[in-house]
Amino acid sequence: MKKFLSLLLILSVTVMTQSCNVSKGLAGISPEKALTGVQALLGGASSSALKGFAGNILKNEVMQKAMPKGLSTITNLLGNSSQGNKALDLLNGALGSAVPGVAASLLGNATKGIAASDALSLLKGGDTGATDFLKKAAGSKLTAALLPAITQKLTENGGLKAITSALGGQASNLLGEGKPSLADLLTSGAADGLFAMMGNAEKAERANPTDPVLKELFGK
């Protein structure tokens, strides 16, 4: 019994110590300071995530986990032929052209719109608390804005025709009537992938802050 009580005491002290260490920089800060921290956290996370769209985003590990199954099936099939790989280049190009401009503006405005009274709870909301909040607040708007932009880029660069041609007889089964269009799949994958990458970037910044304000708030 004594051993059990001693162990319980040690665990309690450990938990309390960890809690204090995590929140020591957040104790007593003003709502305005908390808001500055949240905006720095989300600004850095979105900037980091959007840089990934400049390259082969469809091969990004986080993106691949976030994309819908239908898109994964299509990209895997395309990767099996030279014609398919050329089509994948067009898809990557469309995403790289459409997503950063649309997302940077929309997410930036959404971040500016966060109330100071909500900021501290977001800082205390866990590894991806701020990103999770932003996804709920602006996720549907982002999807709605991305769809026409991605569709336009796919049309302009010939991506839609290239994919259909590369898939051959499988195109109707994968993109036929009653199924989401390629633009819909890409839009869903891009939005979910972007927020997933933002979450990873937020988690990393919380663990090892690089921004001066966040060093003060999260520095151990």
N, C-alpha and C positions, 0 to 999 in steps of 0.2 A: 504493500500500500504506500509506504514511504517513497519507494522507487518511482511508483506511478505519479505521486504528487510532485516529486522533484522533476520528473520528465515534463509534466504538464506546465510547471512553472517556467522551465527552460524554453518550452515552445511558445508560451505566452510572451515572454520577454523578447524572444527572437522576432515574433510577428510584429510586436509593438515597435521594435527597433527598425525593422524593415519599413514599416509604415511611415515612421518619422523621417527615415532617410529619403524615401521617395517624395514626400510632400514638403520637406523642409524649406525649399525655395518658393513654395506656394503659400506658405503661412502668412496671413495678414496682408497679402497684396491687394491692391485696389482693382476694381472691375476694369478700369482703363488699362492697367498694366497687364492684367490677364488677357484682355482683348488683343493687345499688342503681341503677346506671346502666341495666341491662337492664330493670328493672322500671319505671323512669321512662320509658324509651324506648317500651316496649310500652303502658304506661298512657296516655301522650300520644297514641300512634298509634291505639289503639282508641277513645279518646274523640273524636278528630278524625273518624275514619271513621263512628262511630255517629251523629254529628250530621247526617250526610248523609241518614240515614233519616227525618229529621223533615220532609223536603220531598218533592219529586217525584223519588224515588230511581230510578225506572225510566227517567228521562231523563238520569241522571248518566252522563257519558261513560265513566268507569271501569267502572261497573256494566254498561253496555251491552256493553262489550268482554268482560266476564267471564261474562255470562249465557249459558246454553245456547241453541243455535240454535233449538230449538222455542219457547222463550220469546220470543226476538227476533222470530220470525215472527208470533207471536200479538200482541205489543205493537204491531208495525208495522201489522198489519191493524186493530187496534182504534183506532189513531190516525187512521184514515180516515173516521170517522163520529162524530157527536155522541153517539150511544148508546155507541159504543166508548170514547170519551174519558171518559164518566161511569163506565164499567166500570174504566178505568185508574185513575181516582181512588180507586175502592174497593180496587184492588190495592195502590196506594201506601199507602193508609190501613192495610191489613192488615199490610204490611211495617213501616210506621212504628210500629204498635202492638205487634207481636210481637217484632221483632228486637232493639231496644235493651235491653230488660229481660232477655231470655234471654242474649244475647251478652255483655253487660257483666258479669253474674255469672259465667258460665262461663269467659270469657277472663280475668277477674280472678283466679279461683281457679287457673287453669292457670299464670298468670304468677307467682303466689305460690309455686307448686310447683316452679319452676325451681331446680335445685341451684346453689349458689354455685360449685361446681367447673366448671360448664358456662358460667358467665356471661361470662368473658373471651373465650372462643372465639366466643360470639354477638356480642359487641361488635366482634370482628375479622372477622365473617362476611360482610362486604360490605354494600351499601346496604340490603338487606332481610333481612339474616341473622337478626335476632331474630323478625321476622314469619314467615319461612319455617319456623323452628323451631317456633313456636307453632302454625302451620297443621298441621304434621305431628303435633304432640303432641295437639292438641285439635280438629282439623278434623272428624273423624268424630263426635265427641261433640257438637259444635256443630250439625251437620246433623241428628243424631238428636233433639236437643232442640228445634230450630227447626220441624221438620215438624209436630208436633202443635199447636204454638202458632200457626203460620201457618194451618193448616187450621181451627182454631177461630175465628180472626179472620175468615177468608174466609166461614165459615158464618154467623157472627154479623152481619156487615155486608152479606150478600147478594152478595158478590163472585162466588162460584161460579155462581150463577144468572145474574147480570148478564153474565158473560163468555160463557156458553153462548148466551144470548139474542142478544148482540151479534155473535157469530161466525156465527150462523145455521146454514146448511147446511154450513159449513166446520168446525164444531165437532167433528163425528164424525171427520173426517180428521186433525185436529190433536190431539185429546184422546181419540180412540177406543180401543177395546180393543187391548192390546198396547203402547200408548204411555204415557209418563210422565204422571201426573196434573198438573193445574195447580199443585197444592200442591207436588208433587215438583219441578217446574220452578222455581217461585218459591224454594223452599228451597235448591236447588242454586245458583241465581243469587245469592241473598242471601248465602250463605256465601262463595262465590268472590269476589263483589263486595266484601264486607266485608274480606277478607284483601288483596285488590288495593288497596283504598283505604288500608288500614293500611300496606302496603308503601310506597306513595307518601308517606304521612305520615312514616314512619320515615326514608325517604331524605331528605326535606326537613329533618327535625330533625338528622340527621347533618351535613348540609351547612351549616345555619345554626341551631345550637342555641339554644333559648329557655329550657329548663330549666337551673337553676343547676348541677346535677350534670353534666348533659350538656355544658354550656359548658366545664366543666373537662376533660372527657374528650375532646371533639371540637373544642373551640375552636382555631382556627388562629392 
